[in-house]
Amino acid sequence: NDVSIHFEELTLTNFDHLNYNAHTANFDKNLLTYPLQVRKWEKGDYFYPIGMKGKKKLSKFFKDEKYSLLQKENIWLLCSDNRIIWVIGLRMDDRFKIDPNTKNCLKFDISDG
């Protein structure tokens, strides 16, 4: 089951027009370090889930979401400077989200193969 990731750069003039769902993530471009990397999760990985306070280990996140070993093995991460910015298709990292001051946005969309 192949998944494609597409991205585009947006200049924001209206903070409200961006949609959020499991298949779309919007990041403040100026908070990212390049190149971005896509990788599998590793023991000890953590992120700051959007909508939550503080950091959370990925292993705990997966347990709370009741993911099986197979599901966990099929999860990919989008990283900036080895910091997780998106558990792809699941949850963004709060540190890289756009806010009303964001001028340049990177929008990522995933779609099945």
Backbone as JSON Lines, residues from 0, in Angstrom:
{"i":0,"aa":"N","n":[0.85,-1.19,0.0],"ca":[0.0,0.0,0.0],"c":[0.88,1.24,0.0]}
{"i":1,"aa":"D","n":[1.09,1.82,-1.15],"ca":[1.96,2.99,-1.29],"c":[1.23,4.26,-0.88]}
{"i":2,"aa":"V","n":[1.98,5.18,-0.33],"ca":[1.44,6.48,0.05],"c":[2.33,7.54,-0.57]}
{"i":3,"aa":"S","n":[1.74,8.57,-1.11],"ca":[2.48,9.68,-1.69],"c":[2.34,10.9,-0.8]}
{"i":4,"aa":"I","n":[3.43,11.66,-0.69],"ca":[3.39,12.93,0.04],"c":[3.63,14.04,-0.97]}
{"i":5,"aa":"H","n":[2.73,15.0,-0.98],"ca":[2.87,16.18,-1.84],"c":[2.98,17.4,-0.94]}
{"i":6,"aa":"F","n":[3.78,18.36,-1.36],"ca":[3.84,19.57,-0.55],"c":[3.84,20.79,-1.44]}
{"i":7,"aa":"E","n":[3.4,21.89,-0.87],"ca":[3.43,23.16,-1.58],"c":[3.72,24.26,-0.58]}
{"i":8,"aa":"E","n":[4.33,25.31,-1.09],"ca":[4.62,26.48,-0.26],"c":[3.5,27.49,-0.45]}
{"i":9,"aa":"L","n":[3.0,28.0,0.66],"ca":[1.92,28.98,0.61],"c":[2.35,30.26,1.31]}
{"i":10,"aa":"T","n":[1.94,31.38,0.77],"ca":[2.09,32.65,1.47],"c":[0.74,32.94,2.1]}
{"i":11,"aa":"L","n":[0.74,33.08,3.41],"ca":[-0.54,33.2,4.11],"c":[-0.99,34.65,4.19]}
{"i":12,"aa":"T","n":[-2.23,34.85,3.81],"ca":[-2.86,36.14,4.0],"c":[-4.09,36.0,4.88]}
{"i":13,"aa":"N","n":[-4.56,34.75,5.01],"ca":[-5.75,34.49,5.83],"c":[-5.49,33.24,6.66]}
{"i":14,"aa":"F","n":[-5.35,33.44,7.96],"ca":[-5.01,32.34,8.88],"c":[-6.08,31.27,8.9]}
{"i":15,"aa":"D","n":[-7.33,31.62,8.62],"ca":[-8.44,30.69,8.8],"c":[-8.67,29.72,7.64]}
{"i":16,"aa":"H","n":[-8.05,29.95,6.5],"ca":[-8.46,29.17,5.33],"c":[-7.81,27.79,5.23]}
{"i":17,"aa":"L","n":[-6.9,27.44,6.12],"ca":[-6.22,26.16,6.02],"c":[-7.02,25.06,6.72]}
{"i":18,"aa":"N","n":[-7.13,23.93,6.04],"ca":[-7.85,22.8,6.61],"c":[-6.87,21.86,7.31]}
{"i":19,"aa":"Y","n":[-7.3,21.32,8.43],"ca":[-6.51,20.33,9.13],"c":[-7.27,19.02,9.16]}
{"i":20,"aa":"N","n":[-6.61,17.94,8.82],"ca":[-7.16,16.61,8.98],"c":[-5.99,15.64,9.03]}
{"i":21,"aa":"A","n":[-6.29,14.37,9.14],"ca":[-5.23,13.38,9.29],"c":[-4.3,13.34,8.07]}
{"i":22,"aa":"H","n":[-4.79,13.78,6.93],"ca":[-4.0,13.67,5.7],"c":[-3.33,14.97,5.28]}
{"i":23,"aa":"T","n":[-3.52,16.02,6.07],"ca":[-2.95,17.33,5.74],"c":[-2.25,17.91,6.96]}
{"i":24,"aa":"A","n":[-1.09,18.5,6.73],"ca":[-0.37,19.17,7.82],"c":[0.2,20.47,7.28]}
{"i":25,"aa":"N","n":[0.08,21.53,8.08],"ca":[0.57,22.84,7.7],"c":[1.6,23.29,8.73]}
{"i":26,"aa":"F","n":[2.77,23.7,8.24],"ca":[3.87,24.09,9.13],"c":[4.34,25.49,8.81]}
{"i":27,"aa":"D","n":[4.82,26.18,9.84],"ca":[5.46,27.47,9.64],"c":[6.82,27.21,9.01]}
{"i":28,"aa":"K","n":[6.97,27.59,7.77],"ca":[8.2,27.31,7.01],"c":[9.43,27.87,7.71]}
{"i":29,"aa":"N","n":[9.29,29.01,8.36],"ca":[10.43,29.67,8.97],"c":[10.92,28.97,10.24]}
{"i":30,"aa":"L","n":[10.16,28.02,10.76],"ca":[10.57,27.27,11.94],"c":[11.3,25.97,11.59]}
{"i":31,"aa":"L","n":[11.34,25.65,10.31],"ca":[11.92,24.38,9.87],"c":[13.38,24.53,9.46]}
{"i":32,"aa":"T","n":[14.13,23.45,9.62],"ca":[15.52,23.36,9.18],"c":[15.58,22.34,8.05]}
{"i":33,"aa":"Y","n":[16.3,22.67,6.99],"ca":[16.32,21.82,5.8],"c":[17.67,21.13,5.66]}
{"i":34,"aa":"P","n":[17.72,19.96,5.01],"ca":[16.58,19.28,4.38],"c":[15.71,18.57,5.41]}
{"i":35,"aa":"L","n":[14.44,18.39,5.05],"ca":[13.54,17.59,5.87],"c":[13.82,16.11,5.59]}
{"i":36,"aa":"Q","n":[13.57,15.27,6.58],"ca":[13.78,13.84,6.39],"c":[12.5,13.07,6.69]}
{"i":37,"aa":"V","n":[12.33,11.95,6.0],"ca":[11.26,11.01,6.29],"c":[11.93,9.74,6.78]}
{"i":38,"aa":"R","n":[11.5,9.24,7.95],"ca":[12.12,8.04,8.51],"c":[11.12,7.28,9.36]}
{"i":39,"aa":"K","n":[11.5,6.07,9.72],"ca":[10.71,5.25,10.65],"c":[11.0,5.72,12.07]}
{"i":40,"aa":"W","n":[10.12,5.38,13.0],"ca":[10.33,5.77,14.39],"c":[11.36,4.86,15.05]}
{"i":41,"aa":"E","n":[12.01,5.42,16.06],"ca":[13.04,4.7,16.79],"c":[12.75,4.8,18.28]}
{"i":42,"aa":"K","n":[13.25,3.84,19.03],"ca":[13.08,3.84,20.49],"c":[13.61,5.16,21.05]}
{"i":43,"aa":"G","n":[12.85,5.77,21.93],"ca":[13.26,7.04,22.53],"c":[12.75,8.27,21.81]}
{"i":44,"aa":"D","n":[12.19,8.11,20.62],"ca":[11.64,9.25,19.88],"c":[10.51,9.9,20.69]}
{"i":45,"aa":"Y","n":[10.43,11.2,20.61],"ca":[9.34,11.92,21.25],"c":[8.96,13.11,20.38]}
{"i":46,"aa":"F","n":[7.78,13.66,20.67],"ca":[7.35,14.88,19.98],"c":[6.39,15.61,20.91]}
{"i":47,"aa":"Y","n":[5.95,16.76,20.48],"ca":[5.02,17.59,21.25],"c":[3.7,17.59,20.49]}
{"i":48,"aa":"P","n":[2.8,16.64,20.8],"ca":[1.56,16.51,20.0],"c":[0.73,17.79,20.02]}
{"i":49,"aa":"I","n":[0.27,18.18,18.84],"ca":[-0.54,19.38,18.73],"c":[-1.79,19.19,19.59]}
{"i":50,"aa":"G","n":[-2.15,20.24,20.3],"ca":[-3.31,20.19,21.16],"c":[-3.03,19.69,22.57]}
{"i":51,"aa":"M","n":[-1.77,19.32,22.83],"ca":[-1.4,18.84,24.16],"c":[-0.29,19.73,24.72]}
{"i":52,"aa":"K","n":[-0.15,19.72,26.02],"ca":[0.95,20.44,26.66],"c":[2.1,19.47,26.88]}
{"i":53,"aa":"G","n":[3.29,19.88,26.52],"ca":[4.46,19.06,26.82],"c":[4.74,17.98,25.79]}
{"i":54,"aa":"K","n":[5.85,17.26,26.06],"ca":[6.28,16.25,25.09],"c":[5.75,14.88,25.47]}
{"i":55,"aa":"K","n":[5.74,14.01,24.47],"ca":[5.24,12.65,24.67],"c":[6.12,11.7,23.87]}
{"i":56,"aa":"K","n":[6.52,10.6,24.51],"ca":[7.28,9.59,23.77],"c":[6.36,8.94,22.75]}
{"i":57,"aa":"L","n":[6.92,8.64,21.58],"ca":[6.12,8.0,20.54],"c":[5.59,6.66,21.01]}
{"i":58,"aa":"S","n":[6.4,5.9,21.77],"ca":[5.93,4.6,22.25],"c":[4.67,4.76,23.1]}
{"i":59,"aa":"K","n":[4.6,5.8,23.92],"ca":[3.42,6.07,24.76],"c":[2.25,6.54,23.89]}
{"i":60,"aa":"F","n":[2.55,7.39,22.91],"ca":[1.51,7.85,21.97],"c":[0.87,6.65,21.27]}
{"i":61,"aa":"F","n":[1.7,5.73,20.76],"ca":[1.17,4.56,20.06],"c":[0.35,3.69,21.01]}
{"i":62,"aa":"K","n":[0.81,3.54,22.25],"ca":[0.08,2.73,23.22],"c":[-1.28,3.35,23.52]}
{"i":63,"aa":"D","n":[-1.28,4.68,23.73],"ca":[-2.54,5.38,24.01],"c":[-3.51,5.27,22.84]}
{"i":64,"aa":"E","n":[-2.97,5.26,21.62],"ca":[-3.82,5.16,20.43],"c":[-4.16,3.7,20.09]}
{"i":65,"aa":"K","n":[-3.62,2.78,20.9],"ca":[-3.88,1.34,20.75],"c":[-3.41,0.79,19.39]}
{"i":66,"aa":"Y","n":[-2.21,1.18,18.97],"ca":[-1.65,0.68,17.72],"c":[-0.97,-0.67,17.94]}
{"i":67,"aa":"S","n":[-1.18,-1.56,16.99],"ca":[-0.52,-2.87,17.03],"c":[0.92,-2.71,16.58]}
{"i":68,"aa":"L","n":[1.72,-3.75,16.8],"ca":[3.11,-3.73,16.37],"c":[3.19,-3.49,14.86]}
{"i":69,"aa":"L","n":[2.33,-4.15,14.09],"ca":[2.32,-3.98,12.64],"c":[2.0,-2.54,12.26]}
{"i":70,"aa":"Q","n":[1.01,-1.96,12.92],"ca":[0.66,-0.56,12.63],"c":[1.84,0.36,12.94]}
{"i":71,"aa":"K","n":[2.5,0.12,14.06],"ca":[3.65,0.97,14.44],"c":[4.78,0.85,13.43]}
{"i":72,"aa":"E","n":[4.98,-0.34,12.91],"ca":[6.06,-0.55,11.93],"c":[5.79,0.14,10.61]}
{"i":73,"aa":"N","n":[4.53,0.46,10.34],"ca":[4.16,1.11,9.08],"c":[4.04,2.62,9.19]}
{"i":74,"aa":"I","n":[4.41,3.17,10.33],"ca":[4.29,4.62,10.53],"c":[5.6,5.31,10.15]}
{"i":75,"aa":"W","n":[5.46,6.43,9.45],"ca":[6.6,7.24,9.03],"c":[6.55,8.57,9.75]}
{"i":76,"aa":"L","n":[7.72,9.16,9.9],"ca":[7.86,10.46,10.55],"c":[8.45,11.45,9.58]}
{"i":77,"aa":"L","n":[7.98,12.68,9.63],"ca":[8.61,13.79,8.9],"c":[9.39,14.58,9.94]}
{"i":78,"aa":"C","n":[10.69,14.76,9.67],"ca":[11.58,15.38,10.66],"c":[12.31,16.58,10.08]}
{"i":79,"aa":"S","n":[12.6,17.52,10.97],"ca":[13.38,18.71,10.67],"c":[14.5,18.75,11.69]}
{"i":80,"aa":"D","n":[15.75,18.66,11.24],"ca":[16.9,18.68,12.14],"c":[16.74,17.6,13.23]}
{"i":81,"aa":"N","n":[16.29,16.43,12.79],"ca":[16.06,15.25,13.64],"c":[14.99,15.47,14.72]}
{"i":82,"aa":"R","n":[14.19,16.52,14.58],"ca":[13.03,16.72,15.45],"c":[11.79,16.33,14.67]}
{"i":83,"aa":"I","n":[10.92,15.55,15.29],"ca":[9.7,15.09,14.62],"c":[8.76,16.29,14.46]}
{"i":84,"aa":"I","n":[8.36,16.56,13.23],"ca":[7.38,17.62,13.01],"c":[6.0,17.06,12.69]}
{"i":85,"aa":"W","n":[5.96,15.79,12.22],"ca":[4.68,15.17,11.89],"c":[4.81,13.65,11.99]}
{"i":86,"aa":"V","n":[3.97,13.04,12.79],"ca":[3.77,11.6,12.73],"c":[2.79,11.46,11.57]}
{"i":87,"aa":"I","n":[3.33,11.12,10.41],"ca":[2.6,11.28,9.14],"c":[1.25,10.56,9.18]}
{"i":88,"aa":"G","n":[0.22,11.35,8.9],"ca":[-1.14,10.84,8.87],"c":[-1.8,10.73,10.23]}
{"i":89,"aa":"L","n":[-1.07,11.12,11.3],"ca":[-1.63,10.98,12.64],"c":[-1.67,12.29,13.41]}
{"i":90,"aa":"R","n":[-0.51,12.87,13.69],"ca":[-0.5,14.05,14.55],"c":[0.72,14.91,14.24]}
{"i":91,"aa":"M","n":[0.49,16.22,14.15],"ca":[1.56,17.2,13.97],"c":[2.22,17.5,15.32]}
{"i":92,"aa":"D","n":[3.4,18.08,15.24],"ca":[4.08,18.58,16.42],"c":[3.69,20.03,16.64]}
{"i":93,"aa":"D","n":[3.33,20.35,17.86],"ca":[2.85,21.69,18.21],"c":[3.89,22.78,17.97]}
{"i":94,"aa":"R","n":[5.18,22.45,18.05],"ca":[6.24,23.46,17.93],"c":[6.34,24.06,16.54]}
{"i":95,"aa":"F","n":[5.8,23.41,15.54],"ca":[5.99,23.85,14.15],"c":[4.7,24.3,13.48]}
{"i":96,"aa":"K","n":[3.62,24.39,14.25],"ca":[2.33,24.76,13.67],"c":[2.34,26.23,13.24]}
{"i":97,"aa":"I","n":[1.41,26.53,12.35],"ca":[1.26,27.92,11.94],"c":[0.46,28.66,13.01]}
{"i":98,"aa":"D","n":[0.63,29.96,13.04],"ca":[-0.15,30.81,13.95],"c":[-0.48,32.11,13.2]}
{"i":99,"aa":"P","n":[-1.2,33.02,13.82],"ca":[-1.6,34.24,13.09],"c":[-0.42,35.07,12.57]}
{"i":100,"aa":"N","n":[0.79,34.85,13.09],"ca":[1.96,35.59,12.62],"c":[2.7,34.9,11.49]}
{"i":101,"aa":"T","n":[2.3,33.68,11.15],"ca":[2.97,32.91,10.11],"c":[2.74,33.56,8.74]}
{"i":102,"aa":"K","n":[3.83,33.77,8.03],"ca":[3.73,34.35,6.68],"c":[3.94,33.28,5.6]}
{"i":103,"aa":"N","n":[4.86,32.35,5.86],"ca":[5.18,31.32,4.87],"c":[4.89,29.95,5.45]}
{"i":104,"aa":"C","n":[4.1,29.2,4.71],"ca":[3.62,27.9,5.18],"c":[4.05,26.82,4.21]}
{"i":105,"aa":"L","n":[4.42,25.67,4.75],"ca":[4.57,24.47,3.93],"c":[3.39,23.57,4.24]}
{"i":106,"aa":"K","n":[2.63,23.25,3.21],"ca":[1.44,22.39,3.35],"c":[1.76,21.03,2.77]}
{"i":107,"aa":"F","n":[1.56,19.99,3.57],"ca":[1.81,18.62,3.14],"c":[0.48,17.88,3.06]}
{"i":108,"aa":"D","n":[0.32,17.11,2.0],"ca":[-0.86,16.26,1.82],"c":[-0.37,14.84,1.54]}
{"i":109,"aa":"I","n":[-1.02,13.87,2.14],"ca":[-0.71,12.48,1.81],"c":[-1.91,11.88,1.1]}
{"i":110,"aa":"S","n":[-1.6,10.96,0.19],"ca":[-2.67,10.27,-0.54],"c":[-2.22,8.84,-0.81]}
{"i":111,"aa":"D","n":[-3.17,7.94,-0.87],"ca":[-2.86,6.55,-1.18],"c":[-2.43,6.44,-2.63]}
{"i":112,"aa":"G","n":[-1.35,5.7,-2.8],"ca":[-0.64,5.41,-3.98],"c":[-1.16,5.66,-5.31]}
